[in-house]
Amino acid sequence: MGGAFVAAAVLARLGSRIGLPTIPLFILAGALLGPHTPGFVLVDDPHELEMLSALGLVLLLFYLGLEFHLDDLKAGGRKLTLAGIVYLILNVGAGLLFGFALGWGTSEAFVLAGVLGISSSAIITKVLVDLGRIGNPETKAILGIIVIDDIFLAVYLAALQPVISGADSMASAAAQAGRAFGFLLVLATLVRWGTGLIGRLIATRDNELLVISFLGAAVLMAGVAEEFGVADVIGAFMVGLMLGSTSSGDRIRELVNPLRDAFAAIFFFAFGLSIDPGDLPSVLLPVLVAVVVTLAMNLLSGLFTARMYGFGPEPTANVAITLTARGEFALILATMAASAGLDERLSPFIAGYVLVLAVLAPLAAGRSRWFARGLGRLLPGHRSGKETKETAGEARKEAAPEPVAAEG
């Protein structure tokens, strides 16, 4: 395990010098030091890191739950909701059609719908921070679409579980789905009305006790969720949703960061261990087609969002390119598919697809002005990105009310 941490850290440090995100580098470290690659083998059996890898998944989704706020969705209104729904329809729909076109099986097609359909919150957030775009007008739309993604993620994983587990009849599948959604309903009820009680139970001034409490709650609920036929990560997500709204939420977000980063690195590294580079050439063509499909659907989604918000070419390019990143969720689906015994080609396909887009999206996002020039023709009446920002700034100044004395 120590070797895994060091190898991942060294490769990530080298990659950061040229602006590469850490996720594909962690995967690459695992692939290079795994049993399927010639040379030094650090870990003979990927299952040796299975429990630590599972903990990495739980902490990733727990953190997403902490960062998720329903108030953000309410504040965005109808435009934000519509933009997110259109994004999902285009990307998930295209992913499902792509999955059926490959002919690997029905369960595999539904897995691929999620792989191609849902973006990486972790990579997208990191890109926005690294490029200094958190305050940009289009960033609100990007983050809003991520929120819709997260809502869909919970429902999708609950519905997918009976599909990939191979239920032997419609009645069996319906029973599994009923248990899963019943469990989600109980958790949603706790999120809605039990947050105050949960907050009082977990509240403590001692950071050590707080860490043990939220970590225990997340892992326990992940295990209970699995017993009810729901993906374990959704149980962790819902616990994060609950605790993020308590008075201890800010401290938990701060305390969970190093745990999340450390064990998520092991998850990505362990996934890399399971990759046989010799399998990648056999899925190279499907990977390239899937990348093209994703880019096309994100462009259409970006154009739709731009027309609703009145964005110019550069903000439109930022929306379309930033959301193409795929990462942790695709790998979660790969892990679930492997556990369910689905087509063996899924793992190398998902690994190749994630590696390409996890590298391509951040690099392209930093050069969005190049793409904005071409988009100018598709958005008649809009000036360049620079002019759009200046105009938006002037409009905000004109619309700003005169300062008044503070009340209360």
C-alpha positions as CSV (number, residue, x, y, z in Angstrom):
1,M,0.0,0.0,0.0
2,G,2.9,2.3,0.8
3,G,4.3,1.6,-2.7
4,A,0.9,2.4,-4.2
5,F,0.8,5.8,-2.5
6,V,4.3,6.7,-3.4
7,A,4.0,5.6,-7.1
8,A,0.7,7.5,-7.5
9,A,2.2,10.6,-5.9
10,V,5.4,10.6,-8.0
11,L,3.5,10.2,-11.3
12,A,0.9,12.8,-10.3
13,R,3.7,15.3,-9.4
14,L,5.3,14.8,-12.8
15,G,1.9,15.2,-14.6
16,S,1.0,18.3,-12.7
17,R,4.0,20.1,-14.2
18,I,2.2,19.9,-17.6
19,G,-1.3,20.6,-16.2
20,L,-2.6,17.0,-16.2
21,P,-5.3,16.0,-13.7
22,T,-4.5,13.4,-11.1
23,I,-7.2,10.8,-11.8
24,P,-5.8,9.4,-15.1
25,L,-2.3,9.5,-13.6
26,F,-3.3,7.4,-10.6
27,I,-4.9,4.9,-13.0
28,L,-1.8,4.8,-15.2
29,A,0.4,4.2,-12.1
30,G,-1.7,1.2,-11.3
31,A,-1.6,-0.1,-14.8
32,L,2.2,0.2,-15.1
33,L,2.9,-1.5,-11.7
34,G,0.2,-4.2,-12.0
35,P,0.4,-7.9,-13.0
36,H,-0.5,-7.3,-16.6
37,T,2.4,-5.0,-17.5
38,P,6.0,-6.2,-18.2
39,G,8.5,-5.1,-15.6
40,F,8.3,-4.6,-11.9
41,V,5.1,-5.8,-10.3
42,L,4.1,-4.0,-7.1
43,V,0.8,-5.8,-6.5
44,D,0.1,-9.3,-7.8
45,D,-3.6,-9.3,-7.1
46,P,-5.8,-6.2,-7.4
47,H,-8.2,-7.8,-4.8
48,E,-5.5,-7.2,-2.1
49,L,-6.6,-3.5,-2.2
50,E,-10.3,-4.2,-2.5
51,M,-11.4,-3.0,0.9
52,L,-9.3,0.2,0.7
53,S,-10.6,0.8,-2.8
54,A,-14.2,0.4,-1.6
55,L,-13.5,2.9,1.2
56,G,-12.2,5.4,-1.5
57,L,-15.5,5.0,-3.4
58,V,-17.5,5.6,-0.3
59,L,-15.6,8.7,0.7
60,L,-15.8,10.1,-2.9
61,L,-19.6,9.9,-2.9
62,F,-19.9,11.0,0.7
63,Y,-18.0,14.2,-0.2
64,L,-20.3,14.8,-3.2
65,G,-23.2,14.6,-0.9
66,L,-21.6,17.1,1.4
67,E,-21.1,19.5,-1.5
68,F,-24.6,19.0,-2.9
69,H,-27.2,21.7,-2.0
70,L,-30.8,21.6,-3.1
71,D,-30.9,25.4,-2.5
72,D,-28.5,25.8,-5.5
73,L,-31.0,24.1,-7.7
74,K,-33.9,26.1,-6.4
75,A,-32.0,29.4,-6.9
76,G,-31.3,28.5,-10.5
77,G,-34.9,28.2,-11.4
78,R,-36.4,26.8,-14.5
79,K,-33.5,27.6,-16.8
80,L,-31.0,25.7,-14.8
81,T,-33.2,22.7,-14.4
82,L,-34.0,22.6,-18.1
83,A,-30.3,22.9,-19.0
84,G,-29.5,20.0,-16.8
85,I,-32.3,17.8,-18.1
86,V,-31.4,18.5,-21.7
87,Y,-27.8,17.7,-20.9
88,L,-28.8,14.3,-19.5
89,I,-31.2,13.5,-22.3
90,L,-28.6,14.1,-24.9
91,N,-25.7,12.4,-23.2
92,V,-27.4,9.5,-21.5
93,G,-29.6,8.9,-24.5
94,A,-26.6,8.9,-26.9
95,G,-24.8,6.6,-24.4
96,L,-27.7,4.1,-24.4
97,L,-27.9,4.1,-28.2
98,F,-24.1,3.7,-28.4
99,G,-24.3,0.7,-26.0
100,F,-27.0,-1.1,-28.0
101,A,-25.0,-0.4,-31.2
102,L,-22.0,-2.1,-29.8
103,G,-24.0,-5.2,-29.2
104,W,-22.4,-6.3,-25.9
105,G,-25.7,-6.9,-24.2
106,T,-28.6,-5.1,-22.6
107,S,-27.1,-4.7,-19.1
108,E,-23.9,-3.5,-20.7
109,A,-25.8,-0.9,-22.7
110,F,-27.4,0.6,-19.5
111,V,-24.0,0.7,-17.9
112,L,-22.6,2.5,-20.9
113,A,-25.5,5.0,-20.8
114,G,-24.2,6.1,-17.4
115,V,-20.6,6.0,-18.4
116,L,-21.1,8.3,-21.4
117,G,-23.9,10.3,-19.8
118,I,-22.6,11.6,-16.5
119,S,-19.6,14.0,-16.1
120,S,-17.0,14.1,-13.4
121,S,-17.8,16.5,-10.6
122,A,-14.3,16.1,-9.2
123,I,-12.4,17.0,-12.4
124,I,-14.8,19.7,-13.4
125,T,-14.5,21.5,-10.0
126,K,-10.7,21.2,-10.1
127,V,-10.6,22.6,-13.7
128,L,-12.8,25.6,-12.7
129,V,-10.7,26.4,-9.7
130,D,-7.4,25.9,-11.5
131,L,-8.4,28.2,-14.4
132,G,-9.9,30.9,-12.1
133,R,-13.4,30.6,-13.6
134,I,-15.4,30.2,-10.4
135,G,-16.7,33.8,-10.8
136,N,-17.5,33.5,-14.5
137,P,-21.2,33.9,-15.5
138,E,-21.3,30.5,-17.3
139,T,-19.9,28.7,-14.2
140,K,-23.3,28.9,-12.5
141,A,-24.8,27.0,-15.4
142,I,-22.0,24.4,-15.3
143,L,-22.4,23.8,-11.6
144,G,-26.2,23.7,-11.9
145,I,-25.9,20.9,-14.5
146,I,-23.6,19.0,-12.1
147,V,-26.3,19.3,-9.4
148,I,-28.8,17.8,-11.8
149,D,-26.3,15.1,-12.6
150,D,-26.0,14.2,-8.9
151,I,-29.7,13.9,-8.5
152,F,-29.9,11.6,-11.5
153,L,-26.9,9.6,-10.2
154,A,-28.8,8.5,-7.1
155,V,-31.9,7.4,-9.0
156,Y,-29.9,5.8,-11.8
157,L,-27.7,3.7,-9.5
158,A,-30.8,2.5,-7.6
159,A,-32.5,1.5,-10.9
160,L,-29.4,0.0,-12.4
161,Q,-28.7,-2.4,-9.5
162,P,-31.4,-5.0,-10.4
163,V,-30.6,-4.7,-14.1
164,I,-26.9,-5.7,-13.8
165,S,-27.5,-8.2,-11.0
166,G,-29.4,-10.4,-13.5
167,A,-32.8,-10.6,-11.9
168,D,-34.4,-13.7,-13.3
169,S,-37.9,-12.3,-13.9
170,M,-39.8,-9.0,-14.1
171,A,-41.3,-9.7,-10.7
172,S,-37.9,-10.2,-9.2
173,A,-36.5,-7.1,-10.8
174,A,-39.6,-5.1,-9.6
175,A,-39.1,-6.4,-6.1
176,Q,-35.4,-5.4,-6.1
177,A,-36.2,-2.0,-7.5
178,G,-39.0,-1.6,-4.9
179,R,-36.6,-2.3,-2.0
180,A,-34.0,0.0,-3.5
181,F,-36.4,2.9,-3.9
182,G,-38.1,2.3,-0.6
183,F,-34.7,2.6,1.1
184,L,-33.9,5.8,-0.8
185,L,-37.3,7.1,0.3
186,V,-36.4,6.5,3.9
187,L,-33.1,8.2,3.5
188,A,-34.7,11.1,1.6
189,T,-37.2,11.5,4.5
190,L,-34.3,11.6,7.0
191,V,-32.6,14.3,4.8
192,R,-35.8,16.3,4.7
193,W,-37.0,16.1,8.3
194,G,-34.2,14.5,10.4
195,T,-31.3,16.8,9.7
196,G,-31.8,18.7,13.0
197,L,-31.8,15.5,15.1
198,I,-28.8,14.0,13.2
199,G,-26.9,17.3,13.6
200,R,-27.4,17.3,17.4
201,L,-26.3,13.7,17.6
202,I,-23.1,14.2,15.7
203,A,-22.2,17.6,17.1
204,T,-18.9,17.7,19.0
205,R,-16.1,20.2,19.5
206,D,-13.5,17.4,19.3
207,N,-12.3,16.9,15.7
208,E,-11.2,13.3,16.5
209,L,-14.6,12.3,17.6
210,L,-16.2,14.1,14.7
211,V,-14.1,12.2,12.2
212,I,-14.9,8.9,13.7
213,S,-18.6,9.7,13.8
214,F,-19.0,10.8,10.2
215,L,-16.7,8.1,8.9
216,G,-18.6,5.5,10.8
217,A,-22.0,6.8,9.6
218,A,-20.9,6.9,6.0
219,V,-19.4,3.4,5.9
220,L,-22.3,1.9,8.0
221,M,-25.0,3.4,5.8
222,A,-23.1,2.2,2.7
223,G,-23.2,-1.4,4.0
224,V,-26.9,-1.1,4.9
225,A,-27.6,0.3,1.4
226,E,-25.9,-2.7,-0.2
227,E,-28.1,-5.1,1.9
228,F,-31.2,-3.4,0.5
229,G,-30.0,-3.8,-3.1
230,V,-28.8,-0.2,-3.5
231,A,-25.3,0.6,-4.5
232,D,-23.2,1.2,-1.4
233,V,-22.0,4.6,-2.7
234,I,-25.5,5.9,-2.7
235,G,-25.9,5.2,1.0
236,A,-22.7,7.2,1.6
237,F,-24.0,10.0,-0.7
238,M,-27.2,10.4,1.2
239,V,-25.3,10.5,4.6
240,G,-23.2,13.3,3.1
241,L,-26.4,15.1,2.0
242,M,-27.7,14.9,5.6
243,L,-24.5,15.9,7.4
244,G,-23.7,18.7,4.9
245,S,-26.7,20.6,6.1
246,T,-25.9,20.4,9.8
247,S,-24.1,22.9,11.9
248,S,-21.0,20.6,11.7
249,G,-21.1,20.6,7.9
250,D,-18.3,23.0,7.2
251,R,-16.0,21.3,9.7
252,I,-16.8,17.9,8.2
253,R,-16.0,19.2,4.6
254,E,-12.6,20.3,5.9
255,L,-11.8,17.2,7.9
256,V,-12.9,14.7,5.2
257,N,-10.6,16.2,2.4
258,P,-7.4,14.4,3.3
259,L,-9.2,11.1,3.9
260,R,-11.1,11.4,0.5
261,D,-7.9,12.3,-1.4
262,A,-5.8,9.4,0.1
263,F,-8.3,6.6,-0.3
264,A,-9.6,7.9,-3.7
265,A,-6.1,7.6,-4.9
266,I,-6.0,4.0,-3.9
267,F,-9.3,3.4,-5.6
268,F,-8.0,4.8,-8.9
269,F,-4.7,3.0,-8.5
270,A,-6.5,-0.3,-7.8
271,F,-8.6,0.1,-10.9
272,G,-5.4,0.6,-12.9
273,L,-4.1,-2.7,-11.5
274,S,-7.0,-4.5,-13.1
275,I,-6.4,-3.1,-16.5
276,D,-4.6,-5.3,-19.0
277,P,-3.0,-2.9,-21.6
278,G,-3.1,-5.7,-24.0
279,D,-6.9,-5.5,-24.0
280,L,-6.9,-1.7,-24.9
281,P,-6.3,-2.2,-28.7
282,S,-9.4,-4.3,-29.0
283,V,-11.6,-1.5,-27.7
284,L,-9.6,1.4,-29.2
285,L,-12.2,2.0,-32.0
286,P,-15.2,2.0,-29.6
287,V,-13.4,4.3,-27.3
288,L,-12.6,6.8,-30.0
289,V,-16.2,6.7,-31.3
290,A,-17.5,7.2,-27.7
291,V,-15.2,10.2,-27.3
292,V,-16.6,11.8,-30.5
293,V,-20.2,11.1,-29.4
294,T,-19.5,12.7,-26.1
295,L,-17.9,15.8,-27.6
296,A,-20.9,16.1,-30.1
297,M,-23.5,15.8,-27.4
298,N,-21.7,18.3,-25.1
299,L,-21.5,20.8,-28.0
300,L,-25.3,20.5,-28.6
301,S,-25.9,20.8,-24.8
302,G,-23.6,23.8,-24.7
303,L,-25.4,25.5,-27.6
304,F,-28.8,24.9,-26.0
305,T,-27.6,26.4,-22.7
306,A,-26.0,29.4,-24.5
307,R,-29.2,30.3,-26.3
308,M,-31.2,30.1,-23.0
309,Y,-28.7,32.3,-21.1
310,G,-27.6,34.5,-24.0
311,F,-23.9,33.4,-23.8
312,G,-21.4,34.4,-26.4
313,P,-18.9,32.0,-28.1
314,E,-16.3,31.8,-25.3
315,P,-18.7,31.1,-22.4
316,T,-20.5,28.6,-24.7
317,A,-17.1,26.8,-25.4
318,N,-16.4,26.8,-21.6
319,V,-19.7,25.1,-20.9
320,A,-19.4,22.5,-23.7
321,I,-15.7,21.6,-23.0
322,T,-15.6,21.7,-19.2
323,L,-18.5,19.2,-18.9
324,T,-16.9,16.6,-21.2
325,A,-14.7,15.3,-18.3
326,R,-15.5,11.8,-17.2
327,G,-13.9,10.2,-14.2
328,E,-15.0,8.8,-10.8
329,F,-18.6,7.9,-11.7
330,A,-17.6,5.9,-14.8
331,L,-15.1,4.0,-12.7
332,I,-17.7,3.2,-10.1
333,L,-19.9,1.7,-12.9
334,A,-16.9,-0.3,-14.2
335,T,-16.4,-1.7,-10.7
336,M,-20.1,-2.6,-10.4
337,A,-20.1,-4.2,-13.9
338,A,-17.0,-6.3,-13.0
339,S,-18.6,-7.5,-9.7
340,A,-21.8,-8.4,-11.6
341,G,-19.8,-10.5,-14.2
342,L,-20.8,-8.4,-17.2
343,D,-18.8,-8.4,-20.5
344,E,-15.1,-8.3,-19.9
345,R,-14.6,-5.7,-22.5
346,L,-16.4,-3.1,-20.3
347,S,-13.4,-2.5,-18.0
348,P,-10.8,-1.8,-20.6
349,F,-13.3,0.3,-22.6
350,I,-14.2,2.4,-19.6
351,A,-10.6,2.8,-18.6
352,G,-9.5,4.0,-22.1
353,Y,-12.6,6.3,-22.3
354,V,-11.9,7.9,-18.9
355,L,-8.2,8.2,-19.6
356,V,-8.8,10.0,-22.9
357,L,-11.4,12.5,-21.6
358,A,-9.9,13.0,-18.2
359,V,-6.8,14.3,-20.0
360,L,-8.4,15.9,-23.0
361,A,-11.1,17.9,-21.1
362,P,-8.8,19.9,-18.8
363,L,-6.3,20.6,-21.6
364,A,-9.0,21.7,-24.0
365,A,-10.8,23.8,-21.3
366,G,-7.6,25.8,-20.9
367,R,-7.7,26.6,-24.6
368,S,-11.4,27.3,-25.0
369,R,-10.7,30.5,-27.0
370,W,-9.6,28.4,-29.9
371,F,-12.9,26.6,-30.0
372,A,-14.9,29.8,-29.4
373,R,-13.7,31.1,-32.8
374,G,-15.5,28.3,-34.5
375,L,-18.6,28.6,-32.3
376,G,-19.0,32.3,-33.3
377,R,-20.6,31.1,-36.6
378,L,-23.2,29.0,-34.7
379,L,-24.2,31.9,-32.4
380,P,-25.1,34.8,-34.7
381,G,-25.3,38.2,-33.2
382,H,-22.7,37.5,-30.5
383,R,-19.3,39.2,-30.3
384,S,-16.1,37.6,-29.0
385,G,-15.8,36.2,-25.5
386,K,-13.8,39.2,-24.3
387,E,-16.4,41.6,-25.6
388,T,-19.2,39.5,-24.1
389,K,-17.5,39.7,-20.7
390,E,-17.0,43.5,-21.0
391,T,-20.6,43.9,-22.0
392,A,-21.9,41.7,-19.2
393,G,-19.8,43.8,-16.7
394,E,-21.2,47.1,-18.0
395,A,-24.7,45.6,-17.8
396,R,-24.2,44.6,-14.2
397,K,-23.0,48.1,-13.4
398,E,-26.0,49.7,-15.1
399,A,-28.4,47.3,-13.3
400,A,-26.8,47.7,-9.9
401,P,-28.9,49.8,-7.5
402,E,-27.5,52.8,-5.7
403,P,-25.9,52.1,-2.3
404,V,-28.3,52.5,0.6
405,A,-27.8,52.5,4.3
406,A,-27.7,49.1,5.9
407,E,-30.8,48.1,7.7
408,G,-31.1,45.9,10.8
